[in-house]
Amino acid sequence: MGITYASEISLLPLKVRKDKHHYIVEDEATGDFYEMPEVCITAIELLNEAIPLMEIEKSLNDWYPNEDIDVMGFINQLLELELVKEIDGIPIQRSYVNHSNSTFTRIPKSLGHYFFNSISSKLYFLLLIASTGLILFNPDLFPRYSDIFVFDLMFQNVLALLVISFVLVILHEFGHVLAVRSEGLPAKIEVGNRLFFVVLETDMSQVWKLPAEKRNKLFLGGMYFDIVVLFLALASQISVTENSLTMGILKLVVLNTFIRLIFQAAVFMKTDLYYVIENQTGCYNLMENGRNFLAKWLPFLRVPETETFAGEEKFVRTYASFYLSGILLTLIITAYYYIPQMIFAINQIMLPGFFEPITSIRFWDSVVFLLQILLVLGLLIYSWTKKYRFSS
């Protein structure tokens, strides 16, 4: 459908909220959100007043002399976003998607507010300081790579790790859910995937209904619950017998929680802390713009171009340094925990098991562990080759 300056444009119902630097536009039908500068909001207001397009462009040029005004281009962008209702009275078909967020709506707002209020955030921070103090006072509490080996058999260790990880992830996500409900917003936990691995993640799309100063507790809700788990697991070790099974489980809980908290600082991934940084700076394409900034020296980091608004350049440069620091942190965690764990498991458990009789459970424990290693390596190689095929 051709659009001219004589065309009459009618938009769908949109809700506009002022953000830190620009505006958040909500498509009320789908619940989708878009960031737009002030000039676009003014254009939307004029369109809703049925002002002719030629007059809109003239007015915008007068009011925003430093902006490159292109009303026709903006209309085409609105069409791509499916925010146009009619052109010259002819309805525009759209691929309607309703993002339902009905799960957990029975959780009362008061319960969420009990865990997330002006006082609780300070308490969570104090618990983090207390956990640090416990480790400094008793360095034996600091998690070590060997804490994963609670049992003599690897299949038992793997099973224990999977069960504990699942429970702790559920607690983490429920922290997000309660934080969302504390603001009276709908929340749900979705099943997603990272390549072949199933993950749980809380739908945080409704966070854009809130002003920026209220969003951080929703992003940090999971980490707050992690901090509580870390403190309780550390404090409980003080009164537990050193060589007991309970102590082994507590150490595994600390190790699992500690690593996940550290990984939150790896902001080269979109972690909870990454979204806090985005929210604090008001730059909502920080990762993409940061990668493209680094692509000047590291071309393989380049991603499709995203818009960088005026004044965001300094935040992008700062984030780029955090991006590289996050990669370094990941390498350190791998070298300190994961590689030693693998070496220990191979030398102390898997290889000795192959010298046991074929009827021995230790022999078959080694076989299962070896198959797990080969499966992980196979998936890793497959993901690399798949990525190479798509990039080429």
N, C-alpha and C positions, 0 to 999 in steps of 0.2 A: 504494500500500500504506500503510494507516494505521499510525502509530507511537504507542504509548501508553507510560506508565511501566512497564507490565507486559511490554513487548516485550523479547525477547532479541536483542542485537546482537552479531554476530561480524564482526570486521574482517579485511581482507586483511593479508598479511605486510608490516609497515612497519619501516623502520630509522630510528632517531632519533639525531641527532647534536647535541651542544651547539654553539651558535654564539656570536657575541660577546654579543648581548643576549637572543636567544631560541633556538629550536631549528629544525633543518632535518629535515623528515620526508621520507623517500624511499619511494616506492611501488616495491618491489623488482621487481614484474612489468613495469612500464612504464619505470622509470628516471626518472619525474617527481619533482620536488622541491617541497616546500611549507614556507613559514616559519610557525611557530606559537609562541605564548607558552607559558610553563611550565604555566599552568592547563589548556591543551588537551592537553599531553603527559601530565599527571596523569590527565586524563579518559580518554585512550587506554589508559593502563596499567590503570585500573580496569575499563574495558570488556573488556580482554584477560583480566582475572581473573574475568570473568562476574559482576561485582557488579551487582545490580539498579539500574536507572536512578534510582529514587527515592533510594536510598542514595548513589549517586554525586553527585547534586545536593546532598544534605544535607552530605556530606563536603566537597565543593568550597566550599560556602558557609562552612563552618567554617574551612577552611584558607586561603581567599582572600577575606576579608571585604570587601576593597576592589574586588573584581571583580563585574561584573554576570553572574551565572551563569544560563545557559539551556541545560540539557543537551539538551532537545528541538531547540532551534535548532542546536546543535552537531552533533547526529546528522544533521539535514537538510543541513548543510554537507558532512559526510563523504559523504553520498549524492550530492550534486552533484559532488564530486570523484571519485566512483566508488571510494571506499576501503572501502565496506561489502561484506562477503562474503555474509552471510546475515542475514535478519530472521526470527526465530522458526523457524529451520531451513530457511527457503525461500531458495534461492540468488538473488542479485541479478545480473541480466545487466549486462554492462559493454561498452562499445565499446573493446575491447583494442587498444592501439597499442604495438608493440614498437619502441623507439627503438634500432635497430641501430647500433653504433659499431665495426664490424669493420675499417674501413680503417686502414692504417698500423700495424696491430698487429705487423707483422713488423719494424718499426723497434725495435731493442733499447733498453731503458731506459737502458743505459750510454751510448748515443750521445746521447740527449736530455740526460742528466746532464752530458755533456762540454760542451755549450753552455750549460746552465743549472744552476749550482751556487752555492755561497756566495761564490765568488770571481768568477765570470763577471759577475754583476750589477754589481759594482764596476768591472770592466773596461769594461762598456758605458757606465757613467756617465762614466768617464775619457775614453772616446772622444768622448762628447758635449762634454765640456769642451775636448778637443783640437780638435774641429771648430770650436767657438766661437773658440778661440784662433787657428786658421788664418784665419778670416774677419776677426778684429780685426787680426791682423798684416798681412793682405793684403785690404783691403776690396774689391778687384776680384773676389774669389771669391764675394762675396755675390750670390745669384741675382737676376737681373733679369727683367722681363717679356719682354724681347726674346730671352732664351735659348731660347725655344720655336721661334724661326725659324732652324733649322739650315740649311735649304735655301731656294732661291729660289722653289720652287713650293709652294703650300699643301698639295696632296695628299701631297707627300713629307713635309712637316712633320707633318701629321695622322697619316700612317702611322707615322712614327718615334715620335710621342707614344703612339700606341696600342700599338705593340710594346714600348716601354720600360715603359709603365705596366703592361702585362700581366705582364712578367717581374718587375717590382718588387713587384707585388701577390702573385704566386706566392711570392716570397721572404718577404714579410711573413707570409703565411698559414702558410708552412712553419716560420717561427719559432714560431708558436702551436702547431703540431703537435709540434715537438720539445720544447717546454716541457711540453705535456701528457704526452708519452711519458716525459719525465724523471721523472714521478711514477708511471709504470707504468699510466696510464689509457689507454683506447682513444680514438682521435681520428680525425676524418674532415673533409675539406674538402667543403662542400656548394655547390651552385650556387643562388644566390638571385636576387632581383630588387629593384630600387628603381624602381617604376613600369615603364618600358619598358627599363631598363638592366640587363643581366646582371652580377651581382657574385659574387665568391667569398667565402665566409665559413667559418671553422672552427667546428665544433660544439663549444661549450664547456660543454655541459650537465653533463658529468661533474665539473666543477670543484667542485660542491657535496659531493662525496665527501671533499674535503680540508678540513682546518681552515683558518680564515680567513688565518692567517699564511703559508700556502703557496700561496694563490690568485693573489697579485699577479703572480708571475713568469709565470703562464699568460696573464694579461691583457696583460702588457707584452712577451711574447715577440716579437710582430710588430714592435713599436717598437724593440726591441733590435736586430733585424736591419736595420731602417731606419737606425739610427744607424751601424751598421757600413758600410752602403752609402754613407751621406752622407760619412763620414770618408774612405773609400777614394777616392770621386769627387773630393773636395776636394784631398786630398793628391796625387792623380795629375795634377791640373792644373798643379802646380808644374813638372813635367818635360816638359810637352807644348807643342808649338809653338802659339802663340796663335791663328793663323787656320786651323788644321788641322781636318779633319772630326772627328778624335778629340776635340779640345777642344770642339767644338760638341756632340757626344754627351755628354761629361762634364758640361757645363753644363746640358744638358737633364735628365740624371739628378739633378743637385743640385737643380734647380728643382722637379722632380716630387717628390722625396723631402722636400725642405724644406717644401713646401706641405702634403703629407700629414701630416708631423709636427706642423705648426702646427695643422692642423685637428683633431688629437687633443685639443687644448685647448678645442675648441668643444663643451663638454659639454651643450649644449642638444640635441645628438644623442647617441645611445648609442654613444660612441666607446670605445676601449680605456681611456682615462683615466677616463671616466665610471664604468666598472665597478670601477676601482681605488678611486674615491671611495666608491662604494656599499660595497665590501668593507671599506674603512677605517672607515666610519661605522657599518656594520652596518644601514643603512637600504636595503632592497631595492626600494622603490618611490619612489626619490628623485625621479626625473623627473616622474612622475605627480603626486606630492604637491607638488613645487615648482611645477609649472604651475598646479595648482589654487590654490596660495597666491597666485601672481601674477594669477590670474583675478579677484581682488577688484578689480584696477585694469585688467586687460586681459582682458575676458570671453572673447575668441576663443581663449584658451589653455586653456580648461577642457576636461578629459577626464573619462571616467567615474571616479567616486570610488573610491579605494583606501584601505585601512586604514592609519592612522598610529598606530603604537604609542606608548605613553607614553615621553617623553624624546627623541622624534625631531624635535620641533618646531624646536629650535635648528638642527639640521642641515638641515632643509627650508628655513628662512629663509636660511641661508648659501648653500645650493645655488642658491636663486632668484637671488642676486646673480651667481653664476658663470654661470647660465643666460643672464642678460642680457648679461654680459661676453662670452660665447661668440658671441652674435648680433652684437655690436659687432665682435668679432674677424673674423667672417666677412665683414662689410661692408668692413672695412679691407683684407682680402685681396682681395676683389672689386675694390675701388677701386684697389689698388696693382698687381695683376697682371692680372686678367681683363679689365677694361674697357680699359686701355691696350693689351693684346694685341689685342683686337677692333678698336680704332681704328686701330692700326698695320697690321693685316692688311687692313682695308678701304681705307685711304688709300694704302698703299704696294704692295699686291699685287692686291687684287680690282679696284678702280676702274681702275688703269692697264691691267689685263689686258683690259678691255672695249674699249679703244681699239686693241687689236692686231687683225690680220686674223683672220677666222673660222677660218682654217686653222692659226692659231698655237696651240701648246700652252698658252701663257699665257692666251689667251682662254678655252679650255675649262677650265683650272685655276680661273679666276674664276667660271665658270658652276657648276662643282661646289661651290666654296666657298660661293657664294650659296645653292645648294640646301641645303647643310648648315645654314646659318643659318636658312633658312625652316623646315626640318624641326625644328630645336631649338625655335624660337619656337612652331611649331604644337603640339609636344608639351607645351610649358610652358603655353600657353593652354588646351589640352585638360585638363591636370591641374588647373588652377585652376577651370575650369568644372565638372569632375567633382567636385572637393572641395566646391564651392558647392552642387551638386545634392544631395550626400549630407548636408551640414550643414543644408540647408533642408528 
